Every structure is written in structure tokens, then in C-alpha cells.
């Protein structure tokens, strides 16, 4: 007498339920760690001064270390030394402001490129962008006050949060599947719309003019390009995350790539006088 074991294929409803559960599986961890980062960041932004400077220098140095580890993970020591060099150079730039100090931005990228065995140009470009963005954020907070920096951060946050939620809830066609497979047009558009709403609220509160709406939407796009740029880097390096420092988010580079793009965009716009009340 033989016995047969049969397995019943999951129904379409069960498959849909499993897919939905998988889609939201990381949401709790992502939310908790994101909230913790938001609290720490908000406290530093409001405190300003040395507190915000220390946080920015730390994040910038770690991002350069993560960049190194994505390119050459088998040699961590040079990456750690470069991170220490980033902290020293950026602290010096912030302590002694002046255009001549911008030359120091070349020290870390060139030093890293000199000791890498591959992807020298990749490291050079990304390390320079990270350091310039860190310097820009501290300079904005010091020179123009907390309000403009909060506008930039809010645009980046709503772009990321509502883009993530819309992408998960609505889905649809991919924005740039070859570079960022998870990013959808629905999430991208939601980010632009919510950024425009932030710009409208800020224009009313700060009396900055309604053109701040489309500037906010462009800032949102710059934030998304920072995200996509890092996604392209990870695909090139064949890694999922820049590191595993933040539960649910990966590394600091994964979390602050959008802020990097937005900071560089804001530097460019403020330099040519297109941001009301801000000029460099």
C-alpha cells in the first residue's frame, strides 16, 4: 500500500496576500530607524553651530568610507584612513571659510584615487560630490539660517517618503528600470507634487514668492537624481546597499544620497542668485 503526498498550489488570493506582506515587510524597521535619524537630525539642525557641523562631518566621512568599501571592500584600512582625512579636511574648511579652501576638496578624492586599484574616476567624482554637499549644508545653516535648510530637508524627506508610499501603493511603470528597478513613475510624480506643496507652504509662510513651488519641484528632481546616481553606482559595484549601518535603510550613503543631490543643486541655484533671499 502506497501513500501519496500532495501539495496544493497556493490560490491567487493567497499569492496576492503573500506579495502584499512581502511588500510591507521592512516598513516597521524602516520607519523606526528613519524616525530615530529624523529626531537626531532635527535636533542638530535646530541647535546649529558645532552640533550640526559635527553631525555633518561625521555623515560625510562615513559616506566616503562606504564609497571606498563598495569599490574595494577587501582593503578596509585605506577607507578608514580616508574617512579620518575627510573629517579633518572638512572641519578645516568650515573653520577657515574662503574660496581658497575649496582647493582642499581635491585632497580626499585625489588621495583615494591614487591608492585605489580600480574605479579611480568613480571615486574621484563621488567623493568630491559628497564633500562639497557636506560643506554646502553647513554653510547654508550658518549663513542663511535654519528656515532655508529646513525647506531643503523637508523637500527631500517628502520626496522620499511619499515617493516610497506611492510606489508601493500604486506601482505602475518603472521610472528608469536599468538603473533603479524599484523606482516608479507614480512614486517619482508623487515626490514632485509633494515637494511643490512644501514650496507653496514655505512661500506663504516665508513670503518668498510662488516661484518657490517650481524650484521645490526641481529640488525634488535633483534629490531623485542623487538617489539614482547612487543606485547606478551600486549596480556598477554589484552591491545591494552601501553598508549595513542602518536597519531597513542600508548605509548612510543609501539614506542621504537624495540630500547630496539636493545640496549640490541648491549650491548651484544660490550661487547664481535664483533662490530668494539667498546668495553666495
C-alpha positions as CSV (number, residue, x, y, z in Angstrom):
1,X,0.0,0.0,0.0
2,X,1.5,3.3,-1.0
3,X,0.8,6.7,0.3
4,X,0.9,9.9,-1.8
5,X,1.6,13.3,-0.5
6,X,0.1,16.1,-2.5
7,X,0.7,19.8,-2.2
8,X,-1.9,22.2,-3.0
9,X,-0.9,25.2,-5.1
10,X,-1.5,28.5,-3.4
11,X,-4.6,30.3,-4.6
12,X,-4.4,33.6,-6.3
13,X,-5.7,35.3,-3.2
14,X,-3.0,33.7,-1.1
15,X,-0.3,34.7,-3.5
16,X,-1.6,38.3,-3.6
17,X,-1.7,38.3,0.2
18,X,1.9,37.0,0.4
19,X,3.1,39.6,-2.1
20,X,1.4,42.4,-0.1
21,X,3.0,41.1,3.1
22,X,6.4,40.9,1.5
23,X,6.0,44.4,0.1
24,X,5.5,45.9,3.5
25,X,7.8,43.5,5.5
26,X,10.5,46.1,6.0
27,X,8.2,49.0,6.7
28,X,8.3,48.8,10.6
29,X,12.1,48.6,10.8
30,X,12.5,51.2,8.1
31,X,10.0,53.5,10.0
32,X,11.7,53.1,13.4
33,X,15.2,53.7,12.2
34,X,14.1,56.5,10.0
35,X,12.3,58.2,12.9
36,X,15.4,57.9,15.0
37,X,17.5,59.5,12.3
38,X,14.9,62.2,11.9
39,X,15.0,63.1,15.6
40,X,18.8,63.2,15.7
41,X,19.0,65.3,12.5
42,X,16.2,67.7,13.6
43,X,17.9,68.3,16.9
44,X,21.3,69.0,15.2
45,X,19.7,71.3,12.6
46,X,17.9,73.3,15.3
47,X,20.9,73.5,17.5
48,X,23.1,74.6,14.6
49,X,26.7,75.6,15.3
50,X,29.2,72.9,16.3
51,X,26.4,70.3,16.8
52,X,25.2,70.4,13.2
53,X,28.8,70.7,12.0
54,X,29.9,67.6,13.9
55,X,26.9,65.6,12.6
56,X,27.6,66.7,9.0
57,X,31.3,66.0,9.2
58,X,30.5,62.5,10.7
59,X,28.0,61.6,8.0
60,X,30.2,62.9,5.2
61,X,33.2,60.9,6.5
62,X,31.1,57.7,6.8
63,X,29.7,58.2,3.3
64,X,33.2,58.4,1.8
65,X,34.2,55.2,3.8
66,X,31.1,53.5,2.3
67,X,32.1,54.6,-1.1
68,X,35.5,53.1,-0.7
69,X,34.1,49.8,0.7
70,X,31.8,49.5,-2.3
71,X,34.7,49.8,-4.7
72,X,37.4,47.9,-2.7
73,X,35.9,46.0,0.3
74,X,39.0,43.7,0.6
75,X,41.1,46.7,1.8
76,X,39.1,48.5,4.6
77,X,42.1,50.2,6.2
78,X,42.7,52.8,3.5
79,X,39.0,53.6,3.5
80,X,39.1,54.2,7.3
81,X,42.1,56.5,6.9
82,X,40.3,58.4,4.1
83,X,37.3,58.8,6.3
84,X,39.5,60.4,9.0
85,X,41.1,62.6,6.4
86,X,37.6,63.7,5.2
87,X,36.7,64.7,8.8
88,X,39.9,66.7,9.2
89,X,39.8,68.4,5.8
90,X,36.1,69.3,6.1
91,X,36.4,70.6,9.6
92,X,39.3,72.8,8.4
93,X,37.2,74.1,5.5
94,X,34.4,75.0,7.9
95,X,36.7,76.6,10.5
96,X,38.5,78.8,7.9
97,X,36.0,79.7,5.2
98,X,37.2,81.2,1.9
99,X,37.3,80.3,-1.7
100,X,40.9,79.1,-1.4
101,X,39.7,76.4,0.9
102,X,37.8,74.9,-2.0
103,X,41.1,73.6,-3.3
104,X,41.2,71.3,-0.3
105,X,38.2,69.4,-1.8
106,X,40.6,67.8,-4.1
107,X,42.8,66.3,-1.4
108,X,40.5,63.4,-0.4
109,X,39.3,62.5,-3.9
110,X,42.8,62.5,-5.3
111,X,44.3,60.6,-2.3
112,X,41.6,57.9,-2.7
113,X,42.0,57.7,-6.4
114,X,45.8,57.4,-6.1
115,X,45.6,54.3,-3.9
116,X,42.7,52.5,-5.5
117,X,43.4,49.8,-7.9
118,X,40.2,50.3,-10.0
119,X,37.3,52.8,-10.4
120,X,39.6,55.8,-9.7
121,X,37.4,58.2,-11.7
122,X,34.2,56.9,-10.0
123,X,35.7,57.5,-6.5
124,X,37.1,60.9,-7.6
125,X,33.6,62.2,-8.7
126,X,31.5,60.7,-5.9
127,X,34.0,61.7,-3.1
128,X,34.2,65.2,-4.4
129,X,30.4,65.5,-4.6
130,X,29.9,64.1,-1.1
131,X,32.4,66.6,0.4
132,X,31.0,69.6,-1.5
133,X,27.5,68.6,-0.4
134,X,28.5,68.4,3.3
135,X,30.2,71.7,3.1
136,X,27.2,73.2,1.4
137,X,24.8,72.1,4.1
138,X,26.8,73.5,7.0
139,X,27.3,76.8,5.0
140,X,23.6,77.1,4.4
141,X,22.8,76.6,8.1
142,X,25.4,79.1,9.2
143,X,24.9,81.8,6.6
144,X,21.2,81.7,5.9
145,X,19.6,80.3,9.0
146,X,17.5,77.3,9.9
147,X,14.5,78.1,7.8
148,X,16.1,77.6,4.3
149,X,17.8,74.5,5.5
150,X,14.6,73.1,6.8
151,X,12.9,73.8,3.4
152,X,15.6,71.8,1.7
153,X,15.4,68.9,4.1
154,X,11.6,68.9,4.0
155,X,11.6,68.7,0.2
156,X,14.0,65.8,0.3
157,X,12.0,64.0,3.0
158,X,8.6,64.3,1.4
159,X,10.1,63.3,-2.0
160,X,11.5,60.1,-0.4
161,X,8.6,59.3,1.9
162,X,5.7,59.9,-0.4
163,X,7.6,58.6,-3.4
164,X,8.1,55.4,-1.4
165,X,4.5,55.1,-0.3
166,X,3.0,56.0,-3.8
167,X,5.4,53.5,-5.4
168,X,4.3,50.7,-3.0
169,X,0.6,51.5,-3.1
170,X,0.2,52.4,-6.8
171,X,3.1,50.8,-8.5
172,X,3.0,51.0,-12.3
173,X,5.7,51.7,-14.9
174,X,9.3,52.0,-13.8
175,X,11.0,55.4,-14.0
176,X,14.4,54.1,-15.0
177,X,14.4,50.3,-14.7
178,X,18.0,49.7,-15.9
179,X,19.4,51.9,-13.1
180,X,16.8,51.9,-10.3
181,X,14.5,48.9,-10.8
182,X,12.2,49.8,-7.8
183,X,11.6,53.5,-8.7
184,X,8.2,54.0,-10.4
185,X,6.7,56.9,-12.3
186,X,3.9,57.1,-9.7
187,X,6.4,57.4,-6.8
188,X,8.5,59.9,-8.8
189,X,5.5,62.1,-9.6
190,X,4.2,61.9,-6.1
191,X,7.6,63.2,-4.9
192,X,7.4,66.2,-7.3
193,X,3.8,67.0,-6.2
194,X,4.5,66.9,-2.5
195,X,7.7,68.9,-2.9
196,X,5.6,71.6,-4.7
197,X,3.2,71.6,-1.8
198,X,6.1,72.2,0.6
199,X,7.3,75.0,-1.7
200,X,3.8,76.6,-1.6
201,X,3.6,76.4,2.2
202,X,7.0,77.9,2.5
203,X,6.2,80.6,0.0
204,X,3.2,81.6,2.1
205,X,4.9,81.4,5.5
206,X,8.2,83.0,4.4
207,X,6.8,85.4,1.8
208,X,9.3,84.0,-0.7
209,X,7.2,84.1,-3.9
210,X,5.3,81.5,-5.8
211,X,8.2,80.6,-8.0
212,X,9.4,78.6,-5.0
213,X,6.9,76.0,-6.0
214,X,8.6,75.0,-9.2
215,X,12.0,75.5,-7.6
216,X,11.0,73.0,-4.9
217,X,9.9,70.5,-7.7
218,X,13.3,70.9,-9.4
219,X,14.9,70.4,-6.0
220,X,12.9,67.2,-5.6
221,X,14.1,66.1,-9.0
222,X,17.7,66.8,-8.0
223,X,17.1,64.7,-4.9
224,X,15.8,61.8,-7.0
225,X,18.9,62.1,-9.3
226,X,21.1,61.8,-6.3
227,X,19.2,58.6,-5.4
228,X,19.5,57.3,-9.0
229,X,23.2,58.2,-9.1
230,X,23.9,56.1,-6.1
231,X,21.7,53.3,-7.4
232,X,23.8,53.3,-10.6
233,X,27.0,53.2,-8.5
234,X,25.6,50.2,-6.5
235,X,24.7,48.4,-9.7
236,X,28.1,49.0,-11.1
237,X,29.7,47.7,-8.0
238,X,27.2,44.8,-7.7
239,X,26.2,45.6,-4.2
240,X,22.7,45.9,-2.7
241,X,23.4,48.6,-0.1
242,X,26.3,50.9,0.6
243,X,26.7,49.2,4.1
244,X,24.5,47.7,6.8
245,X,24.8,50.5,9.4
246,X,21.1,51.5,9.4
247,X,18.4,48.8,9.8
248,X,16.0,48.9,6.9
249,X,17.9,51.6,5.1
250,X,21.4,50.1,4.4
251,X,24.1,52.7,4.8
252,X,24.3,56.4,5.3
253,X,25.0,56.8,1.6
254,X,21.7,55.0,0.9
255,X,19.9,57.3,3.2
256,X,21.5,60.6,2.3
257,X,22.0,60.2,-1.4
258,X,19.0,62.4,-2.1
259,X,20.2,65.1,0.3
260,X,23.5,65.0,-1.5
261,X,21.9,65.8,-4.9
262,X,19.6,68.4,-3.4
263,X,22.5,70.2,-1.6
264,X,24.6,70.4,-4.8
265,X,21.5,71.7,-6.7
266,X,20.9,74.3,-4.0
267,X,24.6,75.4,-4.2
268,X,24.3,75.9,-7.9
269,X,20.9,77.8,-7.6
270,X,22.0,80.0,-4.8
271,X,25.4,80.8,-6.5
272,X,23.6,82.3,-9.4
273,X,21.0,84.2,-7.3
274,X,17.9,82.2,-8.2
275,X,16.9,81.5,-4.6
276,X,15.1,84.4,-3.0
277,X,17.0,85.8,0.0
278,X,20.0,83.6,-0.6
279,X,23.2,84.5,-2.5
280,X,26.7,83.1,-2.1
